[in-house]
């Protein structure tokens, strides 16, 4: 098998449509099914928020870290959220260089980069220089920066055509939760 076939990939899931995190979690599930070591790190969601994917991950042995301060439109303290983001990024780097995983999902990292909470150049440089060669990294979130898209092996943009939320339907267990 060629080095290209065994090299870890960088995948970016972006856009304003639904399904970025769900797609990443589907790949995490697929990897776990092949006995790959998987870690998911969430930048925005709060640990107190109960979701089906976290419950499933626990059953499947997928390591899961929900580390954010919650959705930004609810935040009373954006400076605290920025500091939390920096701590999460440090945690991500430690996990990525630990050699303990085959795949790491960085959920909503694209958004925090777009908001200026993490330096785009720092993340891109880290992926190009420091990322272990065999590690697959999946980065999700709206508004992925061009430099991140340029270093990725695969980029998918989700486009919203229609969403139930626009008709007043709230998040539902098994669909969004």
C-alpha positions as CSV (number, residue, x, y, z in Angstrom):
1,X,0.0,0.0,0.0
2,X,1.3,3.5,-0.9
3,X,2.1,6.2,1.7
4,X,-0.9,8.1,0.3
5,X,-3.2,5.2,1.1
6,X,-2.0,5.1,4.8
7,X,-1.5,8.8,5.4
8,X,-3.9,10.5,7.8
9,X,-6.3,12.8,6.0
10,X,-7.5,16.3,6.8
11,X,-11.3,16.6,6.2
12,X,-13.2,19.9,6.4
13,X,-17.0,19.9,6.7
14,X,-18.4,23.4,6.3
15,X,-21.3,25.4,5.0
16,X,-24.6,26.8,6.3
17,X,-26.6,23.6,5.8
18,X,-27.3,20.9,8.4
19,X,-25.1,17.9,8.7
20,X,-21.5,18.9,9.3
21,X,-21.2,17.4,12.7
22,X,-23.5,14.5,11.8
23,X,-21.2,13.6,8.9
24,X,-18.1,13.8,11.1
25,X,-19.8,11.6,13.8
26,X,-20.7,9.2,11.1
27,X,-17.1,8.9,10.1
28,X,-16.2,8.5,13.8
29,X,-18.7,5.7,14.0
30,X,-17.3,4.0,10.9
31,X,-13.8,4.2,12.3
32,X,-14.8,2.8,15.6
33,X,-16.5,-0.1,13.7
34,X,-13.0,-0.9,12.4
35,X,-11.5,-0.8,15.9
36,X,-9.9,2.6,15.2
37,X,-9.2,4.8,18.2
38,X,-11.4,7.9,18.0
39,X,-11.7,11.1,19.9
40,X,-14.3,13.9,19.5
41,X,-13.6,17.3,20.9
42,X,-16.5,19.9,20.8
43,X,-15.6,23.6,20.9
44,X,-19.0,25.2,21.5
45,X,-21.5,22.8,23.1
46,X,-21.7,22.6,26.9
47,X,-21.0,19.3,28.7
48,X,-24.4,19.6,30.5
49,X,-26.2,19.3,27.2
50,X,-27.4,15.7,26.8
51,X,-27.2,14.4,23.2
52,X,-27.7,11.0,21.5
53,X,-24.3,11.0,19.9
54,X,-22.6,11.3,23.3
55,X,-24.6,8.4,24.7
56,X,-23.8,6.3,21.7
57,X,-20.1,7.2,21.8
58,X,-20.0,6.0,25.4
59,X,-21.4,2.6,24.4
60,X,-18.9,2.3,21.4
61,X,-15.8,3.4,23.2
62,X,-15.4,6.7,21.4
63,X,-13.7,9.2,23.6
64,X,-15.8,12.3,23.8
65,X,-15.1,15.8,25.2
66,X,-17.8,18.4,25.2
67,X,-15.8,21.5,26.4
68,X,-17.4,24.7,25.3
69,X,-19.3,27.4,27.1
70,X,-22.5,27.0,25.0
71,X,-23.8,28.7,22.0
72,X,-22.4,32.2,21.5
73,X,-25.8,33.9,21.1
74,X,-26.5,32.9,24.7
75,X,-23.1,34.0,26.1
76,X,-22.9,36.7,28.7
77,X,-19.1,36.7,28.5
78,X,-17.4,36.5,25.1
79,X,-14.0,37.0,26.6
80,X,-14.5,33.9,28.8
81,X,-15.6,32.0,25.7
82,X,-12.4,33.1,23.8
83,X,-10.3,31.9,26.7
84,X,-12.2,28.6,26.8
85,X,-11.5,28.2,23.1
86,X,-7.8,28.7,23.6
87,X,-7.8,26.0,26.4
88,X,-9.7,23.6,24.2
89,X,-7.2,24.2,21.3
90,X,-4.3,23.4,23.7
91,X,-6.2,20.2,24.8
92,X,-6.7,19.3,21.1
93,X,-3.0,19.6,20.3
94,X,-2.1,17.4,23.3
95,X,-4.6,14.8,22.2
96,X,-3.4,14.9,18.6
97,X,0.3,14.4,19.4
98,X,-0.4,11.7,22.0
99,X,-0.4,8.9,19.4
100,X,-3.4,7.5,21.2
101,X,-5.8,8.0,18.3
102,X,-6.4,7.2,14.7
103,X,-9.0,9.9,14.2
104,X,-9.9,13.1,16.0
105,X,-12.9,15.2,15.3
106,X,-12.6,18.9,16.1
107,X,-16.3,19.9,16.2
108,X,-17.1,23.6,15.4
109,X,-13.4,24.6,15.2
110,X,-14.1,26.3,11.8
111,X,-16.6,28.6,13.5
112,X,-14.3,29.7,16.3
113,X,-11.6,30.4,13.8
114,X,-14.0,32.4,11.7
115,X,-14.9,34.4,14.8
116,X,-11.2,35.2,15.4
117,X,-11.1,33.2,18.7
118,X,-8.3,31.0,17.3
119,X,-5.7,32.1,14.8
120,X,-6.3,30.6,11.4
121,X,-2.5,30.6,10.6
122,X,-1.7,28.7,13.8
123,X,-4.2,26.0,13.2
124,X,-3.2,25.6,9.5
125,X,0.5,25.5,10.4
126,X,-0.1,23.0,13.2
127,X,-1.9,20.7,10.7
128,X,0.9,21.1,8.1
129,X,3.8,20.7,10.5
130,X,2.8,19.0,13.8
131,X,0.0,16.7,12.9
132,X,1.1,13.1,13.1
133,X,1.3,11.6,9.6
134,X,-1.1,8.8,10.3
135,X,-3.8,10.8,12.2
136,X,-7.1,11.6,10.5
137,X,-8.4,15.0,11.5
138,X,-12.0,16.2,10.8
139,X,-12.8,19.9,11.3
140,X,-16.4,21.0,11.3
141,X,-18.3,24.3,11.4
142,X,-19.5,27.1,9.3
143,X,-17.2,29.5,7.4
144,X,-14.1,27.4,7.2
145,X,-11.3,29.8,6.2
146,X,-9.7,29.5,2.7
147,X,-6.3,28.5,4.1
148,X,-7.8,25.6,6.0
149,X,-9.7,24.5,2.9
150,X,-6.4,24.7,0.9
151,X,-4.5,22.2,3.3
152,X,-7.4,19.8,3.5
153,X,-7.5,16.6,1.5
154,X,-11.3,16.6,1.4
155,X,-13.7,19.5,1.7
156,X,-17.5,19.2,1.8
157,X,-19.8,22.2,1.9
158,X,-23.3,21.6,3.3
159,X,-25.9,23.9,1.6
160,X,-29.2,24.6,3.3
161,X,-32.2,24.1,1.0
162,X,-34.9,23.9,3.7
163,X,-34.8,23.4,7.5
164,X,-37.7,22.5,9.9
165,X,-36.5,25.1,12.3
166,X,-37.6,27.8,9.8
167,X,-41.2,26.4,10.3
168,X,-40.8,26.6,14.1
169,X,-39.9,23.0,14.7
170,X,-37.5,22.8,17.6
171,X,-34.5,20.4,17.9
172,X,-35.6,16.8,18.2
173,X,-34.1,13.8,20.0
174,X,-32.5,11.5,17.4
175,X,-32.3,14.2,14.7
176,X,-30.5,17.3,16.3
177,X,-30.1,16.0,19.8
